[in-house]
Amino acid sequence: MTTETVNPVRSADPVALAEKVREKSLLVSALLAEIRKVIVGQNALVERLVVGLLADGHLLLEGVPGLAKTLAVRTLARGLDASFARIQFTPDLLPADLVGTLVFNPKTQEFVARRGPLFAHIILADEINRAPAKVQSALLEAMQERQVTLGDGTAPLPDPFLVLATQNPIEQEGTYPLPEAQVDRFLMKLKVGYPSKAEERQILERMGETTESEASATVRPVLSPGQIRELRALVRSLYADDRLKNYLVELVAATRDPKSYKLAELGDFVAYGASPRATLALLSAARAHAFLEGRGYVVPEDVKSVALDVLRHRVLLSYEAEAENVTSDQVVSRILERVEVP
């Protein structure tokens, strides 16, 4: 690993940092261009995938079938010179199907570890909310600790390691809500919507005479694992003012005690607010967004841009909210409107 990877330009030198951001943003622009060779529209989804990559955070993609969630993740993986594994989550999946198992070698009279698909840089966990609790527990350890338990010991996962999970909405048949502890490990939860009519017409033109595999084959890898690690270190060094950090803390605190922020109307709707992990996630995602904007510093608009995706799955609603058809998106949006911007 190079010295530059370990110790990027320090935020104390804003001119050098800004120049470094401009230089390295060309790599990310090339990655975005490769993804958009295949994905039509869905600009927010494509941008958030790259934000998760830069911020070193797992992403949960929710939407009805057929909205190119899986295709978007596959295309991102093709744009990286890194290992990729797709795991189809089903009710009969076992933890060993993810982490691997120990196999007895009769020649050596020893057990040898046979590693599972989790030992890849990019993991596509397709329809994650169809798997049983034991499988979710195994994935939770991988996501949080960046290691898995295999036999009597633990084995580290590669760096970078990124889980991009898709799920159908909870009301779809055959799906189950994920444990709150696992959902909290996702940096962001993205809601994927339908394309516009113009975008859907473009999809017909682009995909009507070719297959998804053929379209994805045109994508070339532009980032190596070493370059990803270097970009992540650079993103972590982006400058965030003390007033902005206070703003992050105020936003998260407002999810826990809305009444203290003159949001009494939300008081009965929030059962549990976001944890300190949400504050850290907000800063990481905001820095990655600032990098995509070509800046070496974070502004409140970066925070507002990512706040809904970072907080929507971390604000747990009460029965009163369900009865009133109040969503976590509405709660977070109201907090963003009320908390004063520095």
C-alpha positions in Angstrom: 0.0 0.0 0.0 1.4 3.4 -1.0 2.0 6.2 1.4 -0.6 8.2 -0.4 -3.2 5.6 0.3 -2.5 5.6 4.0 -2.1 9.4 4.5 -3.9 11.5 1.8 -3.8 15.3 1.7 -4.7 16.7 5.0 -7.8 18.9 5.3 -5.5 21.6 6.9 -4.2 22.3 3.4 -7.4 23.3 1.6 -5.8 24.3 -1.7 -3.9 21.0 -2.1 -7.0 19.1 -1.0 -9.2 20.8 -3.6 -6.7 20.0 -6.3 -6.5 16.4 -5.2 -10.4 16.2 -5.3 -10.4 17.6 -8.8 -7.8 15.1 -9.9 -9.4 12.0 -8.4 -12.9 12.9 -9.3 -12.1 12.1 -12.9 -11.9 8.4 -11.9 -15.3 8.6 -10.4 -16.7 10.4 -13.4 -15.4 7.6 -15.6 -17.1 5.1 -13.4 -20.4 6.9 -13.6 -20.1 7.1 -17.4 -19.6 3.3 -17.6 -22.7 2.7 -15.4 -24.8 5.0 -17.5 -24.0 3.0 -20.6 -26.5 0.5 -19.3 -28.7 2.2 -16.7 -31.3 4.6 -18.2 -32.5 7.3 -15.8 -32.4 6.4 -12.1 -29.8 9.1 -11.6 -30.4 9.2 -7.8 -29.8 5.4 -7.6 -26.6 5.5 -9.6 -25.3 8.4 -7.6 -26.1 6.8 -4.3 -24.4 3.6 -5.3 -21.2 5.5 -5.9 -21.7 7.4 -2.6 -21.9 4.1 -0.7 -18.7 2.9 -2.5 -16.8 6.1 -1.5 -18.2 6.2 2.0 -17.4 2.5 2.7 -21.1 1.9 3.6 -23.5 -0.9 2.7 -26.7 0.0 0.8 -30.2 -1.4 0.9 -32.3 -0.9 -2.2 -36.0 -1.3 -1.9 -38.5 -1.3 -4.8 -40.9 -3.6 -6.7 -39.5 -6.1 -9.1 -38.4 -4.9 -12.5 -36.8 -1.5 -11.6 -33.2 -2.5 -12.5 -32.0 -2.8 -8.9 -30.0 -5.9 -9.6 -28.9 -4.7 -13.0 -27.6 -1.4 -11.4 -25.5 -3.4 -8.8 -24.2 -5.8 -11.5 -23.2 -2.8 -13.7 -21.4 -1.1 -10.8 -19.5 -4.3 -10.1 -18.4 -4.5 -13.7 -17.1 -1.0 -13.5 -14.7 -2.1 -10.8 -11.7 -4.4 -11.2 -12.8 -6.3 -8.1 -14.3 -9.7 -7.3 -18.1 -9.9 -7.4 -20.6 -12.4 -6.0 -24.4 -12.6 -6.3 -26.3 -14.4 -3.6 -30.0 -15.2 -4.2 -31.6 -15.1 -0.8 -34.3 -17.8 -0.3 -36.2 -19.2 2.7 -34.1 -22.4 2.6 -30.7 -20.7 2.5 -28.2 -21.7 5.1 -25.3 -19.7 6.8 -22.8 -22.1 5.2 -24.1 -21.1 1.8 -22.7 -17.6 2.5 -19.6 -18.1 4.6 -18.5 -21.5 3.5 -17.8 -24.7 5.4 -15.1 -27.0 6.6 -14.4 -30.0 4.3 -12.5 -33.1 5.5 -9.5 -34.0 3.5 -8.9 -37.8 3.8 -5.3 -37.5 2.5 -4.2 -35.1 5.2 -6.8 -36.2 7.8 -7.6 -32.5 8.4 -10.5 -30.2 7.8 -9.9 -27.6 5.1 -11.9 -24.3 4.9 -13.9 -24.0 1.7 -14.8 -20.3 1.5 -18.3 -19.1 0.4 -19.4 -16.3 -1.8 -19.0 -13.7 0.9 -15.3 -13.6 0.3 -15.7 -11.2 -2.6 -15.2 -7.4 -2.8 -18.7 -6.6 -4.0 -21.7 -8.7 -2.7 -25.1 -8.5 -4.3 -27.6 -9.8 -1.7 -30.6 -10.2 -3.9 -34.0 -10.2 -2.2 -32.4 -10.1 1.2 -35.7 -10.1 3.0 -36.6 -13.6 1.9 -33.9 -15.3 4.0 -34.3 -16.8 7.5 -32.9 -15.3 10.7 -29.7 -17.5 10.9 -28.6 -16.3 7.5 -29.3 -12.7 8.4 -27.1 -13.2 11.6 -24.2 -14.5 9.5 -24.5 -11.6 7.1 -24.7 -9.1 10.0 -21.3 -10.2 11.3 -19.8 -9.8 7.9 -21.3 -6.3 7.4 -20.2 -5.0 10.8 -17.0 -6.8 11.6 -15.7 -7.4 8.1 -15.0 -11.0 9.1 -16.9 -14.3 9.3 -16.8 -17.2 11.7 -15.6 -20.3 9.9 -15.2 -23.4 12.0 -13.3 -22.6 15.2 -11.9 -19.3 14.0 -12.6 -16.2 12.1 -11.5 -15.2 8.7 -11.1 -11.6 7.5 -13.0 -10.4 4.4 -11.3 -8.6 1.5 -10.9 -4.8 1.5 -12.9 -3.2 0.1 -16.0 -5.2 1.1 -19.4 -3.8 0.2 -22.9 -5.4 0.5 -25.5 -4.0 -1.9 -28.8 -5.6 -0.9 -32.1 -5.5 -2.7 -35.5 -6.2 -1.2 -39.1 -6.1 -2.2 -41.5 -4.0 -0.1 -42.6 -5.6 3.0 -46.2 -6.0 1.8 -45.1 -8.2 -1.1 -46.0 -11.8 -0.5 -43.2 -14.1 0.9 -41.1 -11.3 2.4 -40.2 -10.6 6.0 -39.0 -7.5 7.8 -35.2 -7.4 8.5 -34.1 -7.2 12.1 -33.6 -3.5 13.2 -30.0 -4.3 14.2 -29.2 -5.4 10.7 -31.0 -2.6 9.0 -29.1 -0.1 11.1 -25.8 -1.4 9.6 -26.8 -0.1 6.1 -25.4 3.3 5.5 -28.4 4.2 3.4 -31.8 2.7 2.4 -32.7 3.7 -1.1 -36.3 3.7 -2.4 -36.2 2.9 -6.1 -39.2 4.4 -8.1 -40.6 4.0 -11.5 -38.8 5.7 -14.5 -40.5 8.6 -16.3 -42.3 7.9 -19.6 -39.4 9.4 -21.5 -36.9 7.2 -19.7 -39.0 4.1 -20.2 -39.2 4.9 -23.9 -35.4 5.1 -23.9 -35.2 1.8 -22.1 -37.2 0.2 -24.9 -34.8 1.6 -27.5 -31.7 0.5 -25.7 -32.8 -2.9 -24.3 -35.5 -4.0 -26.7 -33.0 -5.6 -29.1 -30.4 -6.8 -26.7 -30.1 -8.7 -23.4 -29.0 -7.3 -20.0 -25.9 -9.5 -20.2 -24.9 -8.1 -23.6 -25.5 -4.5 -22.4 -23.4 -5.1 -19.3 -20.6 -6.6 -21.3 -19.9 -3.1 -22.8 -18.9 -1.8 -19.3 -15.2 -1.7 -18.7 -13.5 -1.7 -15.2 -12.1 1.7 -14.3 -11.3 1.4 -10.6 -9.1 -1.2 -8.8 -9.4 -2.1 -5.1 -6.3 0.0 -4.4 -7.8 3.0 -6.0 -11.1 2.5 -4.1 -9.1 2.5 -0.8 -7.3 5.6 -1.9 -10.5 7.4 -2.8 -12.1 6.4 0.5 -9.1 7.8 2.4 -9.4 11.1 0.4 -13.1 11.3 1.1 -12.6 10.9 4.8 -10.2 13.8 4.8 -12.7 16.3 3.4 -13.2 19.3 5.6 -16.3 19.6 7.8 -16.7 22.7 9.9 -17.6 22.5 13.6 -20.9 24.2 12.9 -21.8 21.6 10.3 -20.9 18.8 12.8 -23.2 20.5 15.3 -25.9 20.5 12.6 -25.6 16.8 12.2 -25.9 16.2 15.9 -29.0 18.4 16.1 -30.7 16.5 13.2 -30.2 13.2 14.8 -31.2 14.5 18.3 -34.4 15.8 16.7 -35.4 12.2 15.7 -35.2 11.2 19.3 -37.0 14.1 20.9 -39.0 16.0 18.3 -40.9 18.0 21.0 -37.7 19.8 22.0 -37.4 21.1 18.4 -40.9 22.5 18.3 -42.1 19.4 16.5 -44.8 18.4 19.0 -46.9 17.0 16.2 -44.3 14.3 15.7 -43.9 13.4 19.3 -46.5 10.6 19.3 -45.3 9.2 15.9 -41.6 8.4 16.8 -41.0 5.3 18.9 -37.2 5.3 18.7 -34.9 7.8 17.1 -31.7 7.3 15.3 -28.5 6.1 17.1 -25.0 7.7 17.1 -24.2 5.4 14.2 -26.6 7.6 12.1 -24.6 10.7 13.0 -21.4 9.0 11.7 -23.3 7.8 8.6 -24.5 11.3 7.9 -21.0 12.7 7.9 -19.6 9.9 5.8 -22.3 10.1 3.2 -22.2 14.0 3.1 -18.5 13.9 2.5 -18.9 11.4 -0.3 -21.6 13.6 -1.8 -19.3 16.7 -1.6 -16.6 14.7 -3.4 -19.0 13.9 -6.2 -19.8 17.7 -6.4 -16.0 18.3 -6.8 -15.6 20.1 -3.4 -13.0 19.5 -0.7 -15.4 20.6 2.0 -18.9 19.7 3.2 -21.8 22.1 3.1 -25.3 21.8 4.6 -26.8 21.0 1.2 -24.7 17.8 1.1 -26.2 16.8 4.4 -29.7 17.6 3.3 -29.2 15.6 0.0 -28.3 12.4 1.8 -30.2 12.8 5.1 -33.5 11.1 3.9 -31.6 8.0 2.7 -29.5 7.8 5.8 -32.2 8.3 8.4 -35.4 6.8 6.9 -34.6 3.3 8.1 -33.3 4.4 11.5 -36.4 6.2 12.7 -38.8 3.6 14.1 -42.4 4.7 14.1 -45.2 4.1 16.7 -48.5 2.4 16.3 -50.1 5.9 16.2 -48.0 6.7 13.1 -49.1 3.6 11.4 -52.7 4.4 12.2 -52.3 7.9 10.7 -50.4 6.6 7.7 -47.4 8.7 8.7 -44.1 7.5 7.1 -40.5 7.8 8.3 -39.8 9.9 5.2 -42.4 12.4 6.3 -41.0 12.6 9.8 -37.4 13.1 8.5 -38.5 15.7 5.9 -40.3 17.6 8.6 -37.2 17.6 10.8 -35.0 18.8 7.9 -37.4 21.7 7.5 -37.5 22.7 11.2 -33.9 22.2 12.4 -31.9 25.4 11.8 -29.2 25.3 9.1 -25.9 26.8 10.2 
